[in-house]
Every structure is written in structure tokens, then in C-alpha cells.
Amino acid sequence: MSSPISLHFLGTGTSQGIPVIGSDHPVCKSADPKDKRLRVSVLLQWQDFTLVIDCGPDFRYQMLRSHTVGLDAILMTHEHNDHMAGLDDVRPFNFRQKRDIPLYGCVRTIMAIKTRFPYIFVEEGKYPGAPGINPLTIEAYRPFELGGKTIMPIEAKHGSLPILGFRVDNLAYMTDVKTLDQRAKSNLQNLDVLVLSALRREPHESHLNLDEALELIKELKPKTTYLTHISHLMGFHQQVSQTLPQGVYLAYDELKIDLL
């Protein structure tokens, strides 16, 4: 029998987060904690295994806020700054666990990380306090094993950029999506939980807007969907939530879900 998965939303915001610096937008001034969103990331746990998907600029605070004391792996959807800028802050896990953290991403993402953080990957004379990351290349639709579970990378298009989402058991995490081809859709059938990005109400060149996300959900027919990677332009959490169809919810920071 498969081990249950705990899904913890570390951040549900878009690249600027909410509130946006200097913004007078009403959502940015909201007192509702559900309208305050760090950059997008999730924590998955089962048995004694812990991984994060993406490691953005809020990673340190997300780890402190979630009381995470161990990290076994990092999955990377792609190399944009709001998804990788926090990698230096894996260091406390290295010091505590006395080993490198495996990081899984496509060839392009791994190359971008090595360019952004060259001091992590030097072969000689590495600074002793630098992070320890073991980069491992993965490809869409070539599953791999982590912690006794099969991880299926699924390709999406973020505008014209191919990126990865991930399916574990009957949970799928797909952020920064604009389009999915038929192969991706066939790998997203029979889901108990789909986590899907929905940036705002207005159209965007490289992200699903709310209407597009809802149409895709109708096609995929997951039992439950949580929307993430949300801009302040989507509106207030409470108001938007009241307009969503049955089984579709706005995710929010620190939301925790247990999947049996």
C-alpha cells in the first residue's frame, strides 16, 4: 500500500509575491493572511522523506516558518529567479545532515543553476561553507524513484519555454503553465489532487489565466484542484474563492493537505 503524502504550500504567489513592493493595490494592503503570498513552492513529505519543489528567494523563511529540519531532495520546475534564487540557503541542511542535497532538473535548468551559482560546483578549492548540491538530470516522461515513490516529470509550456511539472501517486504539481499537449494531459488523468497555476483574470502570454485554468480543469477532471502562482491582480482570496466551481480552491500559504 502506498504511503500517504503530506502537501504543504510554502508559497502561492507569483514572481513579485504579495504584497508587491510599493504597491497601493487593495489586495496588497489586505489584512487577510490568505492574501499574503510568498514565491511559489511546495513541501512534500511521506514516511521519513522530505522534498521541496522549487527553491525561490523566500526559501529560508519558508523553511523556518514550516519548521522543516531535514531535506532529502529538491525538484526544479525551471530556472526562473522566483524558482531558484534561494539555493544558497540549503546550507543549514548540508551542515546538519553532513551530505549534499540531490537536485533534479532538466539539462537547461541544471546548466542555468551552475551559471548562477558557480561557487557551489567548483571541483577544487571550494569554500568550506558553500552549499552542497548534487545536480541530477531528468527528462519529461522518464520516471525516477525517490523515497520509495515514483516521480513522473511532465512537460508543460511556460510561454514557449518547456518546463517540468511532477506527478507523485495521484497528486500532480503543475506551475507556470500556459499550455499542455496531449501527452501531458494523458499523464494527468485520474488525479485525486491537481495543483495548477492561475495567474490572474486577464490573459497573459506565458501563464494560464483563471478562465483558461478552469477550462483545463474541466478537461482533466481531477477530484480536487488547488490554484497557485497567484498575482494580486487575481483579487481578494475570499471574494475569488466564492466564484470558483465545486472542487476548485485557491491555495494559500501554509495550507496543508494530507493525501491518503
TORMIMI-348952 format. One line per 3 residues: number of its first residue (from 0); for each residue x, y, z negated of N, C-alpha, C. Coordinates in steps of 0.1 Angstrom, whole numbers, plus 5000, padded with zeros to 4 digits. Layout:
NUM) X:Y:Z:X:Y:Z:X:Y:Z; ...;
END
This chain:
0) 5008:4988:5000:5000:5000:5000:5009:5012:5000; 5005:5022:5008:5013:5034:5010:5013:5043:4997; 5024:5049:4993:5024:5057:4982:5017:5070:4984;
3) 5009:5076:4975:5002:5088:4976:5012:5100:4978; 5008:5110:4985:5016:5122:4988:5010:5134:4981; 5019:5141:4975:5015:5154:4969:5020:5165:4979;
6) 5011:5174:4983:5013:5185:4992:5012:5198:4984; 5023:5206:4984:5024:5218:4976:5027:5229:4986; 5018:5239:4988:5021:5251:4996:5030:5260:4989;
9) 5042:5261:4994:5052:5271:4988:5050:5285:4993; 5046:5286:5005:5043:5299:5012:5034:5297:5023; 5025:5307:5025:5015:5305:5036:5014:5318:5045;
12) 5024:5326:5044:5024:5339:5051:5032:5338:5064; 5031:5349:5072:5038:5350:5084:5052:5356:5081; 5059:5360:5092:5073:5363:5090:5076:5375:5081;
15) 5067:5384:5080:5069:5396:5071:5064:5393:5057; 5056:5382:5055:5050:5380:5042:5039:5390:5039; 5031:5387:5029:5021:5397:5024:5023:5399:5009;
18) 5024:5412:5005:5022:5424:5013:5034:5427:5022; 5032:5434:5032:5042:5438:5041:5048:5451:5035; 5061:5452:5036:5069:5463:5030:5063:5476:5036;
21) 5059:5485:5027:5055:5499:5031:5041:5500:5037; 5033:5488:5037:5020:5488:5044:5009:5494:5035; 5000:5502:5041:4988:5506:5035:4976:5498:5038;
24) 4978:5487:5045:4967:5479:5049:4960:5474:5037; 4946:5473:5037:4939:5469:5025:4943:5455:5019; 4946:5446:5028:4950:5432:5024:4963:5433:5016;
27) 4972:5442:5021:4985:5443:5014:4984:5449:5000; 4973:5456:4998:4970:5462:4985:4960:5454:4976; 4957:5442:4981:4947:5434:4974:4952:5430:4960;
30) 4944:5429:4951:4947:5424:4937:4945:5409:4936; 4939:5403:4947:4937:5388:4947:4950:5381:4949; 4954:5372:4940:4967:5364:4942:4967:5356:4955;
33) 4955:5352:4959:4955:5344:4972:4958:5353:4984; 4958:5366:4983:4962:5375:4994:4977:5378:4994; 4984:5372:4984:4999:5375:4984:5006:5362:4989;
36) 5013:5363:5000:5018:5352:5007:5033:5353:5010; 5040:5343:5005:5055:5342:5008:5056:5336:5022; 5068:5336:5027:5070:5330:5041:5067:5315:5040;
39) 5063:5309:5052:5056:5296:5052:5066:5285:5049; 5061:5276:5041:5069:5264:5037:5060:5255:5029; 5063:5242:5029:5056:5233:5020:5066:5223:5014;
42) 5061:5218:5002:5069:5208:4995:5061:5195:4995; 5067:5184:4999:5060:5171:4999:5067:5162:4989; 5060:5155:4981:5065:5145:4972:5057:5132:4972;
45) 5065:5121:4971:5059:5108:4968:5069:5100:4960; 5063:5092:4951:5072:5084:4942:5082:5093:4936; 5095:5090:4939:5106:5099:4933:5113:5106:4944;
48) 5106:5109:4956:5112:5115:4967:5106:5129:4970; 5115:5139:4972:5110:5153:4974:5116:5159:4987; 5108:5165:4995:5114:5172:5007:5106:5185:5009;
51) 5113:5194:5016:5106:5206:5020:5106:5207:5035; 5096:5213:5040:5096:5216:5055:5098:5231:5056; 5110:5235:5062:5115:5248:5064:5120:5254:5051;
54) 5129:5264:5053:5137:5269:5042:5139:5284:5045; 5129:5292:5043:5129:5306:5047:5135:5315:5036; 5134:5328:5038:5140:5338:5029:5135:5338:5015;
57) 5123:5332:5013:5118:5331:4999:5121:5318:4992; 5130:5310:4998:5132:5297:4993:5136:5296:4978; 5145:5305:4974:5149:5305:4960:5138:5307:4950;
60) 5130:5317:4953:5118:5320:4944:5108:5309:4945; 5106:5303:4957:5097:5292:4958:5101:5280:4950; 5114:5277:4949:5119:5266:4941:5117:5269:4926;
63) 5119:5281:4922:5118:5285:4908:5103:5284:4904; 5094:5290:4913:5080:5290:4910:5074:5277:4909; 5079:5267:4918:5073:5254:4918:5080:5244:4908;
66) 5090:5249:4901:5097:5241:4891:5103:5229:4897; 5108:5230:4909:5115:5219:4916:5129:5218:4911; 5132:5206:4907:5146:5203:4901:5154:5193:4910;
69) 5148:5188:4920:5155:5179:4929:5150:5180:4943; 5160:5178:4952:5156:5179:4966:5163:5169:4974; 5156:5160:4981:5162:5149:4988:5163:5151:5003;
72) 5156:5161:5009:5157:5163:5024:5150:5176:5027; 5155:5182:5039:5148:5194:5045:5145:5190:5059; 5132:5193:5063:5128:5191:5077:5127:5205:5083;
75) 5132:5208:5094:5131:5221:5101:5122:5220:5113; 5113:5229:5113:5104:5230:5125:5111:5237:5136; 5119:5248:5133:5126:5256:5143:5135:5266:5136;
78) 5142:5273:5144:5153:5281:5138:5150:5296:5136; 5138:5300:5137:5135:5314:5134:5138:5318:5120; 5141:5331:5118:5146:5335:5105:5137:5332:5093;
81) 5124:5333:5095:5114:5331:5084:5113:5316:5081; 5121:5307:5088:5121:5293:5086:5134:5288:5081; 5145:5295:5083:5158:5290:5079:5167:5299:5071;
84) 5163:5312:5068:5172:5321:5062:5176:5318:5048; 5169:5309:5041:5171:5306:5027:5181:5294:5025; 5187:5289:5035:5195:5277:5034:5207:5278:5024;
87) 5212:5290:5022:5223:5291:5013:5219:5288:4998; 5206:5289:4996:5201:5286:4982:5198:5272:4979; 5203:5263:4988:5202:5249:4984:5214:5245:4974;
90) 5223:5255:4972:5235:5252:4964:5232:5246:4950; 5222:5251:4943:5220:5245:4929:5216:5230:4930; 5209:5226:4941:5206:5212:4942:5219:5204:4945;
93) 5228:5210:4953:5241:5203:4955:5249:5202:4942; 5249:5212:4934:5257:5212:4922:5250:5202:4912; 5237:5201:4912:5230:5193:4902:5231:5178:4907;
96) 5229:5176:4920:5228:5162:4925:5242:5156:4929; 5252:5166:4931:5265:5162:4935:5265:5154:4948; 5258:5160:4958:5258:5154:4971:5252:5165:4981;
99) 5255:5162:4994:5249:5171:5004:5234:5168:5006; 5227:5178:5011:5213:5176:5014:5211:5173:5028; 5205:5162:5032:5202:5159:5046:5192:5170:5052;
102) 5195:5175:5063:5187:5184:5070:5184:5179:5084; 5171:5178:5088:5167:5172:5100:5161:5183:5109; 5166:5183:5122:5161:5193:5131:5165:5189:5145;
105) 5159:5195:5155:5163:5192:5169:5177:5198:5172; 5183:5194:5183:5196:5198:5186:5197:5213:5186; 5188:5220:5192:5189:5235:5193:5188:5242:5179;
108) 5179:5236:5171:5178:5242:5157:5191:5240:5149; 5197:5227:5150:5209:5225:5143:5220:5234:5148; 5221:5236:5161:5232:5245:5166:5230:5259:5161;
111) 5217:5264:5160:5214:5277:5156:5218:5279:5141; 5216:5268:5133:5219:5269:5119:5234:5269:5117; 5242:5261:5125:5256:5262:5124:5262:5275:5128;
114) 5255:5282:5138:5260:5295:5142:5257:5305:5131; 5245:5304:5125:5241:5314:5114:5249:5312:5101; 5252:5299:5098:5259:5296:5085:5272:5288:5088;
117) 5281:5294:5095:5293:5287:5099:5301:5282:5087; 5301:5289:5076:5309:5286:5064:5304:5273:5057; 5292:5269:5060:5287:5256:5055:5294:5244:5061;
120) 5297:5246:5074:5301:5234:5082:5316:5234:5086; 5324:5242:5080:5339:5241:5083:5344:5228:5078; 5354:5223:5086:5359:5209:5083:5371:5210:5073;
123) 5378:5221:5073:5390:5223:5064:5389:5236:5057; 5393:5237:5045:5393:5249:5037:5379:5254:5034; 5370:5246:5032:5356:5250:5029:5356:5256:5015;
126) 5350:5267:5013:5348:5273:5000:5341:5264:4990; 5346:5261:4978:5340:5251:4970:5326:5254:4965; 5322:5266:4965:5308:5270:4961:5298:5271:4973;
129) 5303:5267:4985:5294:5268:4996:5284:5257:4996; 5272:5258:5002:5262:5248:5002:5267:5235:5009; 5262:5224:5006:5264:5211:5012:5252:5206:5020;
132) 5253:5207:5033:5242:5203:5041:5247:5193:5051; 5240:5182:5053:5243:5171:5063:5233:5172:5074; 5237:5179:5086:5227:5180:5097:5225:5168:5104;
135) 5213:5164:5107:5209:5152:5114:5199:5155:5125; 5203:5151:5137:5195:5155:5149:5183:5145:5150; 5171:5151:5153:5159:5143:5155:5153:5148:5169;
138) 5144:5140:5174:5137:5143:5186:5122:5140:5185; 5114:5148:5192:5100:5146:5192:5097:5132:5196; 5087:5126:5188:5082:5113:5191:5092:5101:5189;
141) 5103:5104:5182:5112:5094:5178:5111:5093:5163; 5103:5084:5157:5101:5084:5142:5114:5080:5135; 5115:5085:5122:5126:5081:5114:5120:5079:5100;
144) 5129:5072:5091:5124:5069:5078:5130:5078:5067; 5122:5082:5058:5126:5090:5046:5119:5085:5034; 5126:5081:5024:5120:5078:5011:5109:5067:5013;
147) 5111:5058:5022:5102:5047:5024:5090:5050:5033; 5089:5062:5038:5078:5066:5047:5084:5069:5061; 5075:5067:5071:5079:5071:5085:5075:5085:5088;
150) 5084:5093:5093:5082:5106:5097:5081:5107:5112; 5070:5112:5117:5069:5113:5132:5070:5128:5136; 5081:5132:5143:5081:5145:5148:5072:5147:5160;
153) 5065:5158:5160:5055:5161:5171:5058:5174:5177; 5059:5175:5190:5063:5187:5197:5051:5197:5198; 5053:5209:5196:5044:5220:5198:5051:5231:5206;
156) 5044:5240:5212:5050:5251:5219:5046:5264:5211; 5057:5271:5207:5056:5284:5200:5059:5294:5210; 5048:5299:5217:5050:5306:5230:5056:5296:5240;
159) 5068:5299:5245:5074:5290:5254:5085:5281:5247; 5087:5283:5234:5097:5276:5227:5092:5263:5222; 5099:5252:5225:5095:5239:5219:5099:5238:5205;
162) 5090:5235:5196:5093:5233:5182:5087:5220:5177; 5090:5217:5164:5085:5204:5159:5076:5206:5147; 5065:5198:5147:5057:5196:5135:5060:5181:5131;
165) 5053:5177:5120:5056:5164:5114:5044:5158:5109; 5043:5145:5111:5032:5136:5106:5038:5126:5096; 5032:5125:5084:5036:5115:5074:5023:5109:5070;
168) 5022:5096:5072:5009:5089:5070:4998:5096:5077; 4987:5100:5070:4976:5107:5077:4976:5122:5074; 4988:5127:5071:4990:5141:5069:4998:5147:5080;
171) 4995:5158:5086:5003:5164:5097:5005:5179:5093; 5017:5184:5095:5020:5198:5093:5025:5204:5106; 5017:5214:5111:5020:5220:5124:5019:5235:5123;
174) 5030:5242:5122:5030:5256:5120:5037:5263:5133; 5034:5276:5134:5039:5284:5145:5035:5278:5159; 5023:5272:5159:5018:5266:5171:5010:5276:5180;
177) 5013:5275:5193:5005:5282:5203:4997:5272:5212; 5004:5261:5216:4998:5251:5224:5003:5237:5220; 4995:5227:5223:4998:5213:5221:4994:5206:5234;
180) 5003:5198:5239:5000:5190:5251:4992:5177:5247; 4989:5169:5256:4980:5157:5253:4988:5147:5245; 5001:5146:5247:5008:5136:5239:5008:5141:5224;
183) 5010:5153:5222:5009:5158:5208:4995:5156:5202; 4985:5159:5210:4971:5157:5204:4969:5142:5201; 4974:5133:5210:4972:5119:5207:4979:5114:5194;
186) 4989:5121:5190:4996:5118:5178:4990:5125:5166; 4980:5133:5168:4973:5140:5157:4959:5135:5155; 4956:5123:5159:4943:5117:5157:4942:5110:5143;
189) 4930:5108:5138:4927:5101:5126:4935:5106:5114; 4935:5120:5113:4942:5126:5101:4932:5128:5090; 4937:5126:5078:4930:5130:5066:4931:5145:5063;
192) 4944:5150:5065:4947:5164:5063:4955:5169:5075; 4951:5180:5081:4959:5187:5091:4962:5201:5085; 4975:5205:5085:4979:5218:5082:4983:5225:5095;
195) 4976:5236:5098:4977:5242:5111:4978:5257:5110; 4987:5263:5118:4989:5278:5117:4977:5285:5124; 4974:5296:5118:4964:5305:5124:4967:5319:5120;
198) 4973:5327:5129:4980:5339:5125:4970:5351:5121; 4960:5353:5130:4951:5364:5128:4939:5362:5137; 4930:5372:5137:4918:5371:5146:4921:5375:5160;
201) 4930:5385:5162:4933:5389:5176:4942:5379:5182; 4942:5378:5196:4951:5369:5203:4966:5373:5201; 4975:5363:5202:4989:5366:5200:4996:5357:5211;
204) 5007:5362:5216:5014:5355:5227:5020:5342:5223; 5024:5340:5210:5031:5328:5206:5025:5321:5194; 5014:5325:5190:5007:5319:5178:4992:5317:5181;
207) 4986:5306:5176:4972:5304:5176:4965:5316:5168; 4955:5321:5174:4946:5330:5165:4936:5321:5159; 4927:5327:5151:4917:5319:5144:4908:5312:5153;
210) 4902:5318:5163:4893:5311:5172:4900:5299:5179; 4912:5301:5184:4920:5291:5190:4922:5279:5181; 4926:5282:5168:4928:5272:5159:4916:5264:5156;
213) 4904:5271:5155:4892:5264:5152:4888:5255:5164; 4890:5259:5176:4887:5251:5188:4896:5238:5188; 4909:5240:5185:4918:5229:5184:4914:5219:5173;
216) 4909:5224:5162:4904:5215:5151:4892:5207:5155; 4883:5213:5163:4872:5206:5168:4876:5195:5177; 4887:5197:5185:4891:5186:5194:4898:5175:5186;
219) 4906:5179:5176:4914:5168:5169:4906:5161:5158; 4896:5168:5153:4887:5161:5143:4894:5156:5131; 4902:5163:5124:4908:5158:5111:4897:5159:5101;
222) 4898:5151:5090:4888:5152:5079:4888:5166:5073; 4900:5171:5070:4902:5184:5063:4913:5191:5070; 4912:5204:5071:4922:5213:5077:4925:5224:5068;
225) 4938:5227:5066:4942:5239:5058:4950:5248:5068; 4946:5261:5069:4952:5270:5078:4964:5277:5070; 4975:5279:5077:4986:5286:5071:4993:5295:5081;
228) 5004:5301:5077:5012:5311:5085:5002:5322:5089; 4997:5329:5079:4986:5338:5079:4991:5352:5078; 4987:5361:5087:4990:5375:5086:4980:5383:5078;
231) 4984:5395:5073:4975:5403:5066:4964:5408:5076; 4966:5407:5089:4956:5411:5099:4944:5401:5100; 4946:5389:5093:4935:5379:5093:4924:5384:5084;
234) 4927:5392:5074:4917:5397:5065:4918:5391:5051; 4909:5395:5042:4910:5390:5028:4907:5376:5027; 4914:5369:5019:4912:5354:5017:4898:5351:5014;
237) 4892:5357:5005:4878:5354:5000:4868:5356:5012; 4870:5367:5019:4860:5370:5030:4862:5361:5041; 4874:5358:5046:4876:5349:5057:4872:5335:5053;
240) 4874:5331:5041:4870:5317:5037:4855:5315:5038; 4847:5325:5036:4833:5324:5037:4828:5322:5051; 4836:5324:5061:4832:5323:5075:4837:5310:5082;
243) 4845:5302:5075:4850:5290:5081:4841:5279:5081; 4842:5270:5091:4833:5258:5091:4836:5248:5080; 4827:5239:5078:4829:5229:5068:4842:5221:5071;
246) 4850:5219:5060:4862:5211:5061:4874:5219:5066; 4873:5232:5068:4884:5241:5071:4886:5251:5060; 4898:5253:5056:4901:5262:5045:4913:5270:5048;
249) 4914:5282:5042:4926:5289:5042:4935:5284:5031; 4947:5280:5034:4956:5276:5024:4961:5289:5017; 4967:5288:5005:4972:5299:4998:4984:5294:4990;
252) 4993:5303:4986:5005:5300:4979:5002:5293:4966; 5009:5282:4963:5008:5274:4951:4996:5264:4951; 4989:5264:4962:4978:5254:4964:4985:5240:4964;
255) 4979:5230:4956:4985:5217:4955:4973:5207:4958; 4977:5197:4967:4967:5187:4971:4973:5173:4970; 4966:5164:4964:4971:5150:4963:4963:5142:4973;
258) 4971:5135:4982:4965:5126:4992:4967:5112:4988; 4956:5105:4987:4957:5091:4983:4961:5082:4995;
END
